[in-house]
Amino acid sequence: MWITPQWAAPKGVRAAFTLRSGGVSAAPFDTLNLGAHVGDDPLRVAENRRRIVQGLALPSSPAWLQQVHGVAVHELAADAAAPGGGVPRGPADAAWTRVRGRVCAIMVADCLPVLFASRDGSIVAAAHAGWRGLAAGVLEATVRAMAVEGRDLVAWLGPSIGPRHFEVGEEVRAAFVAQDAGASVAFRPGREDRWWCDLPQLAERRLAAGGIDIVAVDGSCTVTDPDRFFSFRRDGQCGRMAALVWLES
């Protein structure tokens, strides 16, 4: 039902990345779809979310976000009650907290999930880094919101669309190269005027520029492993997986 990130997070920081199996949703959301916005039966989504809370022994329900491929960052504060009726927080594409027992969560189905933890174990965050959010600065915005120096953070890059399957237009390459000429190394020529894009490599460059030099990369490609991962690029309508991070209570 999930994998446990292998990264340099300190004691007291917990994390998980859910897989597509172990739930109750029917095709094309089979089976552990956690996204309530993709057309799945809401009751099945609720049961899938319940299974994750129970299976991972989460200290609270994850704080689901209304993700829009932007750079807004939501703080999970101690006194912030969850919206009623399962309404997601946001719009936001990242969340952070210093409160033990609050669970940061972002959903993906090809986009890059990025988890953060401070080396002293006092703060965690999760960010949704599709190419638009990454180019706009969602990782930098998350670090600013955490108010922790990059050298004092560690990060994990989870499963995402791989560099042999993420074909993009020239406008995507231009958006990154305009900010960082060296980002051209993350693109190789594709068909006609298109490019193959290495999303994790682009994220690593941006993290390194911010002083974050301890970064673990899962490297799994969501497109090529349909047994474990949902992939919007591969399937179109599909479910969503979640990257979760929290501080133990």
MOLINRA-V103913 format. One record per pair of residues at least 6 apart in sequence whose ideal C-beta (glycine too) atoms are under 8 Angstrom apart, sorted by the first residue. I is the first residue (numbers start at 1). J is the second residue. D is the distance in Angstrom with one decimal. If there is no record, write none. Layout:
# MOLINRA-V103913
I|J|D + I|J|D
This chain:
# MOLINRA-V103913
1|18|6.4 + 1|19|6.0 + 1|21|6.5 + 1|22|3.6 + 1|23|7.8 + 1|32|6.2 + 1|51|7.3 + 1|52|7.3 + 1|55|5.8 + 2|16|4.6 + 2|17|6.1 + 2|18|4.7 + 2|19|5.9 + 2|52|7.5 + 2|55|7.5 + 2|56|6.9 + 3|16|7.2 + 3|17|5.1 + 3|19|6.7 + 3|218|7.9 + 4|15|7.0 + 4|16|6.0 + 4|17|8.0 + 5|15|4.6 + 5|16|7.4 + 5|17|6.3 + 5|115|6.5 + 5|156|4.6 + 5|158|6.9 + 5|216|7.0 + 5|218|7.1 + 6|216|6.1 + 6|218|8.0 + 7|15|7.5 + 7|115|7.4 + 7|117|7.9 + 7|154|6.2 + 7|155|7.4 + 7|156|4.1 + 7|216|3.8 + 8|154|4.6 + 8|214|5.1 + 8|216|6.7 + 9|15|6.6 + 9|115|8.0 + 9|117|4.3 + 9|121|7.7 + 9|154|6.0 + 9|156|7.5 + 10|117|6.7 + 10|118|7.8 + 10|119|6.1 + 10|120|6.8 + 10|121|3.9 + 11|121|6.3 + 12|121|4.6 + 12|247|6.0 + 12|248|4.9 + 13|117|4.6 + 13|121|5.6 + 13|124|5.9 + 13|245|6.9 + 13|246|7.8 + 13|247|6.3 + 13|248|7.6 + 14|245|7.1 + 14|246|5.5 + 14|247|7.6 + 14|248|5.9 + 15|115|5.5 + 15|117|8.0 + 15|124|8.0 + 15|156|6.9 + 15|243|7.5 + 15|244|6.4 + 15|245|4.5 + 15|246|7.7 + 16|56|5.6 + 16|243|7.7 + 16|244|4.9 + 17|113|6.7 + 17|158|5.0 + 17|159|6.7 + 17|218|7.6 + 17|241|6.7 + 17|242|7.4 + 17|243|5.0 + 17|244|7.5 + 18|32|6.1 + 18|34|6.4 + 18|52|6.2 + 18|241|4.8 + 18|242|4.9 + 18|243|8.0 + 18|244|7.6 + 19|32|6.7 + 19|228|4.9 + 19|229|6.9 + 19|241|6.7 + 20|30|7.2 + 20|31|6.7 + 20|32|5.5 + 20|33|7.5 + 20|227|7.9 + 20|228|6.3 + 20|229|6.1 + 20|230|5.2 + 20|239|6.2 + 20|241|6.6 + 21|31|5.9 + 21|32|6.0 + 21|227|7.6 + 21|228|7.3 + 22|31|6.6 + 22|32|4.9 + 22|51|6.7 + 22|55|7.7 + 23|30|7.7 + 23|31|4.0 + 23|32|3.2 + 23|33|6.4 + 23|44|7.4 + 23|47|7.4 + 23|48|4.1 + 23|51|6.4 + 24|31|6.3 + 24|44|5.0 + 24|47|5.1 + 24|48|6.3 + 24|51|8.0 + 25|31|5.3 + 25|32|7.1 + 25|33|4.4 + 25|40|5.4 + 25|41|7.0 + 25|44|4.6 + 25|45|7.1 + 25|48|6.3 + 25|239|6.2 + 26|41|7.6 + 26|44|7.5 + 28|235|6.2 + 28|236|7.9 + 28|237|5.2 + 28|238|5.5 + 28|239|7.6 + 29|35|8.0 + 29|38|6.7 + 29|39|7.7 + 29|40|4.4 + 29|44|7.6 + 29|238|6.7 + 29|239|4.1 + 30|239|7.4 + 31|48|7.8 + 32|48|5.2 + 32|51|7.3 + 32|52|7.7 + 32|239|7.1 + 32|241|7.8 + 33|40|5.2 + 33|44|7.4 + 33|45|6.2 + 33|48|6.0 + 33|230|7.3 + 33|238|7.9 + 33|239|2.8 + 33|240|6.1 + 34|45|6.8 + 34|48|5.7 + 34|49|5.9 + 34|52|6.9 + 34|107|6.1 + 34|239|7.1 + 34|240|5.4 + 34|241|6.8 + 34|242|4.9 + 35|45|7.0 + 35|107|5.4 + 35|109|7.8 + 35|239|5.9 + 35|240|3.2 + 36|42|6.3 + 36|45|4.9 + 36|64|7.4 + 36|86|6.5 + 36|88|7.6 + 37|88|8.0 + 38|237|6.9 + 38|238|7.1 + 38|239|6.4 + 38|240|6.3 + 39|237|6.5 + 40|239|6.7 + 46|86|7.4 + 49|61|7.2 + 49|62|7.5 + 52|58|7.1 + 52|62|7.5 + 52|242|7.3 + 52|244|7.9 + 53|61|5.8 + 53|62|7.6 + 56|244|7.3 + 58|103|5.5 + 58|244|7.5 + 58|246|7.1 + 59|100|7.5 + 59|101|3.8 + 59|102|7.9 + 59|103|7.0 + 59|246|6.6 + 59|248|7.4 + 59|249|4.6 + 60|101|5.4 + 60|102|6.1 + 60|103|5.7 + 60|246|8.0 + 61|82|6.9 + 61|103|7.1 + 62|103|4.4 + 62|104|7.6 + 62|105|3.6 + 62|242|6.8 + 62|244|5.8 + 63|74|7.4 + 63|76|5.2 + 63|82|6.9 + 63|89|5.8 + 63|95|5.7 + 63|102|6.7 + 63|103|6.3 + 63|104|6.4 + 63|105|5.9 + 64|86|7.6 + 64|88|4.5 + 64|89|7.0 + 64|105|5.9 + 64|107|7.4 + 65|74|6.4 + 65|88|5.4 + 65|89|5.4 + 65|90|4.6 + 65|91|7.6 + 65|92|5.0 + 65|93|6.9 + 65|94|8.0 + 65|95|6.2 + 65|105|7.2 + 65|106|6.4 + 65|107|7.8 + 65|128|7.6 + 66|88|4.2 + 66|89|6.8 + 66|90|3.7 + 66|91|4.5 + 66|92|6.9 + 67|90|7.1 + 67|91|7.3 + 67|92|7.3 + 67|93|5.2 + 67|106|6.7 + 67|107|6.5 + 67|128|5.1 + 68|90|7.3 + 68|91|4.4 + 68|92|8.0 + 68|93|6.6 + 69|93|6.6 + 69|128|7.6 + 69|130|5.2 + 69|132|4.3 + 69|133|5.0 + 70|91|6.5 + 70|92|7.5 + 70|93|5.3 + 70|132|7.9 + 70|133|6.2 + 70|136|6.8 + 70|138|7.2 + 71|93|6.6 + 71|94|7.8 + 71|133|6.3 + 71|136|5.0 + 71|137|5.4 + 71|138|4.6 + 71|141|4.4 + 72|90|6.7 + 72|91|6.1 + 72|92|4.3 + 72|93|6.3 + 72|94|7.5 + 72|141|7.6 + 73|92|6.2 + 73|93|7.7 + 73|94|4.4 + 73|95|6.9 + 73|96|6.4 + 73|125|7.7 + 73|127|7.8 + 73|138|7.9 + 73|141|5.3 + 73|142|5.4 + 73|144|7.9 + 73|145|4.1 + 74|89|5.2 + 74|90|6.0 + 74|92|4.0 + 74|94|7.1 + 74|95|4.6 + 74|96|7.8 + 75|95|7.4 + 75|96|6.0 + 75|97|6.8 + 75|145|6.9 + 76|95|5.8 + 76|96|7.1 + 76|97|3.8 + 76|99|6.2 + 76|102|4.2 + 76|103|8.0 + 76|104|6.4 + 77|97|7.5 + 77|99|6.6 + 78|99|4.7 + 78|102|7.8 + 82|89|7.8 + 83|89|6.3 + 89|95|7.4 + 93|106|7.2 + 93|127|6.6 + 93|128|4.3 + 93|133|5.2 + 93|138|5.3 + 94|106|7.1 + 94|125|6.2 + 94|126|6.5 + 94|127|3.9 + 94|128|6.6 + 94|138|5.9 + 94|141|6.8 + 94|142|4.3 + 94|145|7.3 + 95|104|4.3 + 95|105|7.1 + 95|106|7.3 + 95|125|6.6 + 95|126|5.8 + 96|104|6.5 + 96|116|7.5 + 96|123|6.5 + 96|124|6.8 + 96|125|3.6 + 96|126|7.8 + 96|142|6.5 + 96|145|5.5 + 96|146|5.1 + 97|104|6.0 + 97|123|7.1 + 97|124|6.4 + 97|125|7.6 + 97|246|7.7 + 97|247|7.3 + 98|122|6.1 + 98|123|4.9 + 98|247|7.7 + 99|247|7.3 + 100|246|7.9 + 100|247|4.4 + 100|248|6.5 + 100|249|5.0 + 101|246|6.9 + 101|247|7.1 + 101|248|7.9 + 101|249|4.2 + 102|246|6.4 + 102|247|7.6 + 103|244|5.7 + 103|245|7.5 + 103|246|4.4 + 104|124|6.0 + 104|125|6.0 + 104|126|4.1 + 104|244|6.9 + 104|245|5.1 + 104|246|6.6 + 105|126|6.3 + 105|242|5.2 + 105|243|7.1 + 105|244|5.1 + 106|113|5.7 + 106|126|4.7 + 106|127|6.5 + 106|128|4.2 + 106|242|6.9 + 106|243|5.5 + 107|128|7.4 + 107|240|4.1 + 107|241|6.8 + 107|242|5.2 + 108|128|6.6 + 108|158|7.5 + 108|159|7.9 + 108|160|7.0 + 108|222|7.8 + 108|240|6.6 + 108|241|5.8 + 108|242|7.6 + 108|243|6.7 + 109|222|6.9 + 109|229|7.8 + 109|230|4.2 + 109|231|6.0 + 109|232|4.6 + 109|238|5.6 + 109|239|7.0 + 109|240|5.2 + 109|241|6.6 + 110|130|7.8 + 110|160|6.2 + 110|161|4.2 + 110|166|7.9 + 110|222|5.3 + 110|223|7.0 + 110|231|5.4 + 110|232|5.1 + 110|233|5.1 + 111|128|5.9 + 111|129|6.3 + 111|130|3.8 + 111|133|7.8 + 111|160|6.3 + 111|161|7.7 + 111|199|7.9 + 112|128|8.0 + 112|129|4.2 + 112|130|7.2 + 112|134|7.2 + 112|157|6.1 + 112|158|7.0 + 112|160|4.0 + 112|199|5.1 + 112|200|6.2 + 112|203|5.8 + 113|126|6.9 + 113|127|7.6 + 113|128|6.8 + 113|129|7.4 + 113|157|7.6 + 113|158|4.0 + 113|159|7.6 + 113|160|7.2 + 113|243|3.5 + 114|126|7.2 + 114|127|4.5 + 114|128|8.0 + 114|129|5.3 + 114|139|6.2 + 114|142|7.7 + 114|155|6.0 + 114|156|7.1 + 114|157|5.8 + 114|158|7.4 + 114|203|6.3 + 114|243|7.9 + 115|124|7.3 + 115|125|7.3 + 115|126|5.4 + 115|127|7.9 + 115|155|6.6 + 115|156|4.4 + 115|158|7.2 + 115|243|5.9 + 115|245|4.7 + 116|123|8.0 + 116|124|6.4 + 116|125|4.2 + 116|126|7.4 + 116|127|7.3 + 116|142|6.5 + 116|143|7.3 + 116|146|6.7 + 116|153|5.5 + 116|154|7.3 + 116|155|5.3 + 116|245|7.6 + 117|123|7.3 + 117|124|4.9 + 117|125|7.9 + 117|153|7.0 + 117|154|5.5 + 117|155|7.9 + 117|245|6.9 + 118|124|7.6 + 118|146|7.3 + 118|148|5.1 + 118|152|5.7 + 118|153|5.8 + 118|154|8.0 + 119|152|5.3 + 119|153|6.9 + 119|154|6.3 + 120|152|7.3 + 121|247|7.1 + 122|247|7.8 + 123|146|5.5 + 123|148|6.2 + 123|247|7.9 + 124|245|4.6 + 124|246|6.5 + 124|247|5.9 + 125|142|5.2 + 125|145|7.4 + 125|146|5.6 + 125|245|7.1 + 126|243|5.6 + 126|244|7.2 + 126|245|5.2 + 127|133|7.7 + 127|138|5.4 + 127|139|5.8 + 127|142|4.6 + 128|138|6.9 + 129|138|5.8 + 129|139|6.2 + 129|199|7.4 + 129|203|5.7 + 131|168|6.8 + 131|172|5.6 + 131|175|7.8 + 131|197|6.8 + 131|199|6.5 + 131|202|7.8 + 134|199|7.1 + 134|202|6.0 + 134|203|6.1 + 134|206|6.9 + 135|172|7.6 + 135|175|4.4 + 135|176|5.7 + 135|179|7.4 + 139|203|6.5 + 139|206|5.3 + 139|207|6.3 + 139|210|7.3 + 140|206|6.8 + 140|210|6.1 + 143|150|6.2 + 143|153|6.8 + 143|210|5.7 + 143|212|7.5 + 146|153|7.4 + 149|211|6.4 + 150|207|7.5 + 150|210|4.2 + 150|211|2.7 + 150|212|4.5 + 151|211|4.7 + 151|212|7.5 + 151|213|7.3 + 153|211|8.0 + 153|212|5.1 + 153|214|7.8 + 154|212|7.4 + 154|214|4.4 + 154|215|7.4 + 154|216|7.7 + 155|207|5.7 + 155|212|5.5 + 155|214|7.3 + 155|215|4.7 + 155|216|7.4 + 156|215|7.5 + 156|216|4.9 + 156|217|7.9 + 156|218|7.2 + 157|200|5.0 + 157|203|5.8 + 157|204|7.1 + 157|215|6.6 + 157|216|7.1 + 157|217|4.7 + 157|218|6.3 + 158|218|5.1 + 158|220|7.9 + 158|243|5.2 + 159|218|5.4 + 159|219|8.0 + 159|220|3.9 + 159|221|7.2 + 159|222|5.3 + 159|228|8.0 + 159|229|5.9 + 159|241|7.8 + 160|199|5.5 + 160|200|6.4 + 160|220|8.0 + 160|221|7.6 + 160|222|6.0 + 161|199|6.4 + 161|221|6.6 + 161|222|5.6 + 161|223|5.4 + 161|231|7.0 + 161|233|5.7 + 162|220|8.0 + 162|221|3.1 + 162|222|7.7 + 162|223|6.4 + 162|224|6.6 + 163|186|7.7 + 163|188|7.8 + 163|196|5.8 + 163|197|6.7 + 163|198|3.7 + 163|199|7.4 + 163|200|7.8 + 163|201|7.2 + 164|196|6.5 + 164|221|7.5 + 165|196|8.0 + 165|221|6.3 + 165|223|4.2 + 165|224|6.8 + 165|233|6.7 + 166|196|6.5 + 166|197|4.6 + 166|198|7.6 + 166|199|6.0 + 166|233|7.3 + 167|190|5.0 + 167|191|7.2 + 167|194|5.3 + 167|195|7.1 + 167|196|5.9 + 167|197|7.5 + 168|187|8.0 + 168|190|8.0 + 168|194|6.6 + 168|195|5.5 + 168|196|7.9 + 168|197|4.7 + 169|193|7.4 + 169|194|5.9 + 169|195|7.5 + 170|193|5.8 + 170|194|7.5 + 170|195|7.0 + 172|195|7.1 + 172|197|6.3 + 173|184|7.4 + 173|187|4.9 + 173|195|5.1 + 173|197|7.3 + 176|183|4.1 + 176|186|7.2 + 176|187|7.9 + 176|202|6.0 + 177|183|5.3 + 177|184|5.4 + 180|205|6.4 + 180|206|7.8 + 180|209|7.3 + 182|205|6.8 + 183|202|6.1 + 183|205|6.1 + 185|201|7.2 + 186|197|6.4 + 186|198|4.3 + 186|199|7.9 + 186|201|4.2 + 186|202|4.8 + 186|205|7.2 + 187|195|4.4 + 187|196|6.8 + 187|197|5.7 + 187|198|7.4 + 188|195|6.8 + 188|196|5.0 + 189|195|6.4 + 189|196|7.6 + 190|196|4.9 + 200|217|5.5 + 200|219|7.2 + 204|215|5.8 + 204|217|7.0 + 207|215|5.6 + 208|215|7.7 + 220|228|7.6 + 220|229|7.2 + 222|229|4.0 + 222|230|7.0 + 222|231|4.5 + 222|233|8.0 + 222|234|7.7 + 223|229|8.0 + 223|231|4.8 + 223|233|5.7 + 223|234|4.8 + 226|234|6.8 + 226|235|7.8 + 229|241|6.7 + 230|238|4.5 + 230|239|4.7 + 230|240|6.3 + 230|241|5.8 + 231|238|6.6 + 232|238|5.9
